[in-house]
């Protein structure tokens, strides 16, 4: 009984697919999943085979970091290809193609990273509507 009470709130804290935001990519809005804490940053798209596991129309996942910095990503245990886009404020500062199961890190600078389906064009400006900065 206690596990039934504890498990749902715990899953909301750890699942990167429990929260959805709206991203404006060069003025066109799309839903994206939100990774806004260390557990969600670590999990990301690992061990999933869909860009949109909840069926909300998501084109990717945004990672919010507390400040601008260099952030490295790798595709270990990620089964789907991704376009990794680094963002500072609303400006794209760099991007890379992530290949499934690749353990070599790729790094870039920003306060956000957006992982996109490969069929979505790399934007020049990204605005997350109602953006909330993590407190760390």
C-alpha positions as CSV (number, residue, x, y, z in Angstrom):
1,X,0.0,0.0,0.0
2,X,2.8,2.5,0.9
3,X,4.5,1.8,-2.4
4,X,1.3,2.7,-4.3
5,X,1.3,6.0,-2.5
6,X,5.0,6.8,-3.0
7,X,5.6,5.5,-6.5
8,X,3.5,8.0,-8.6
9,X,5.1,11.2,-7.2
10,X,8.5,9.6,-7.4
11,X,8.0,8.7,-11.1
12,X,7.0,12.4,-11.8
13,X,10.4,13.5,-10.3
14,X,12.5,11.1,-12.4
15,X,10.7,10.6,-15.7
16,X,11.9,13.1,-18.4
17,X,8.5,12.4,-20.1
18,X,6.3,13.6,-17.2
19,X,6.5,17.3,-18.2
20,X,5.9,19.0,-21.5
21,X,6.7,22.6,-22.6
22,X,6.1,24.5,-25.8
23,X,9.1,25.5,-27.8
24,X,9.1,28.1,-30.5
25,X,11.7,27.1,-33.1
26,X,12.2,30.0,-35.5
27,X,8.7,31.1,-34.7
28,X,7.0,27.7,-35.1
29,X,5.7,26.1,-31.9
30,X,6.1,22.5,-31.0
31,X,5.7,20.5,-27.8
32,X,8.9,19.2,-26.2
33,X,9.5,17.1,-23.1
34,X,11.4,18.7,-20.2
35,X,14.5,17.6,-18.4
36,X,15.0,20.0,-15.5
37,X,16.8,18.1,-12.8
38,X,19.9,15.9,-12.5
39,X,18.0,12.6,-12.8
40,X,16.1,13.7,-15.9
41,X,19.3,15.1,-17.4
42,X,20.9,11.7,-16.9
43,X,18.0,9.7,-18.3
44,X,16.9,11.8,-21.3
45,X,16.1,9.6,-24.3
46,X,18.0,6.6,-22.9
47,X,16.5,3.2,-23.5
48,X,13.4,4.4,-25.4
49,X,12.6,3.7,-29.1
50,X,10.2,6.7,-29.7
51,X,10.7,10.4,-29.8
52,X,7.2,10.9,-28.4
53,X,6.5,8.0,-25.9
54,X,3.4,9.8,-24.4
55,X,2.0,10.7,-27.8
56,X,1.7,14.5,-27.2
57,X,3.2,15.5,-30.5
58,X,6.7,16.2,-29.1
59,X,9.6,16.8,-31.5
60,X,12.2,16.4,-28.8
61,X,13.4,17.2,-25.3
62,X,14.7,20.4,-23.8
63,X,17.3,20.3,-21.0
64,X,17.3,23.3,-18.7
65,X,20.5,24.1,-16.8
66,X,20.9,26.7,-14.0
67,X,23.4,28.8,-16.0
68,X,25.4,29.2,-19.2
69,X,28.2,26.7,-19.3
70,X,29.7,23.9,-21.4
71,X,27.5,20.8,-21.4
72,X,28.5,17.5,-22.9
73,X,26.1,14.8,-24.2
74,X,26.6,11.3,-25.4
75,X,24.3,8.7,-26.9
76,X,25.2,5.7,-24.7
77,X,22.1,3.6,-24.3
78,X,20.2,5.9,-26.7
79,X,18.6,3.9,-29.5
80,X,17.3,6.7,-31.7
81,X,19.3,9.4,-33.6
82,X,19.1,12.9,-32.3
83,X,20.1,16.4,-33.3
84,X,21.6,18.0,-30.3
85,X,21.3,21.9,-30.2
86,X,23.0,24.1,-27.6
87,X,21.2,27.4,-26.7
88,X,22.2,30.5,-24.8
89,X,19.1,32.6,-24.0
90,X,17.3,32.2,-27.3
91,X,20.3,32.0,-29.6
92,X,21.5,28.7,-30.9
93,X,25.3,28.5,-30.2
94,X,26.0,25.1,-31.8
95,X,24.6,21.7,-32.8
96,X,25.7,18.2,-33.5
97,X,24.2,15.0,-34.9
98,X,24.0,12.3,-32.3
99,X,24.3,8.7,-33.5
100,X,22.6,5.8,-31.6
101,X,24.7,4.1,-29.0
102,X,27.8,6.3,-29.5
103,X,29.7,6.8,-26.3
104,X,31.8,9.7,-27.6
105,X,30.7,13.0,-25.9
106,X,29.9,16.1,-27.9
107,X,30.0,19.4,-26.1
108,X,28.6,22.9,-26.6
109,X,27.9,26.1,-24.7
110,X,24.5,27.4,-23.4
111,X,22.0,27.3,-20.7
112,X,19.7,24.9,-22.5
113,X,20.1,21.9,-24.8
114,X,17.4,20.8,-27.2
115,X,17.5,17.2,-28.5
116,X,15.4,17.0,-31.7
117,X,14.2,14.4,-34.0
118,X,16.5,14.4,-37.0
119,X,13.8,15.3,-39.4
120,X,13.3,18.7,-37.7
121,X,15.4,21.5,-39.1
122,X,18.1,23.0,-36.8
123,X,16.6,26.3,-35.6
124,X,18.5,29.6,-35.3
125,X,16.4,30.9,-32.4
126,X,14.6,28.9,-29.7
127,X,12.2,30.3,-27.2
128,X,10.7,28.0,-24.5
129,X,7.3,29.5,-23.6
130,X,6.9,29.8,-19.8
131,X,10.5,28.7,-19.3
132,X,11.3,27.9,-15.6
133,X,15.0,27.9,-14.6
134,X,16.0,25.0,-12.2
135,X,17.2,26.0,-8.8
136,X,20.6,24.5,-8.1
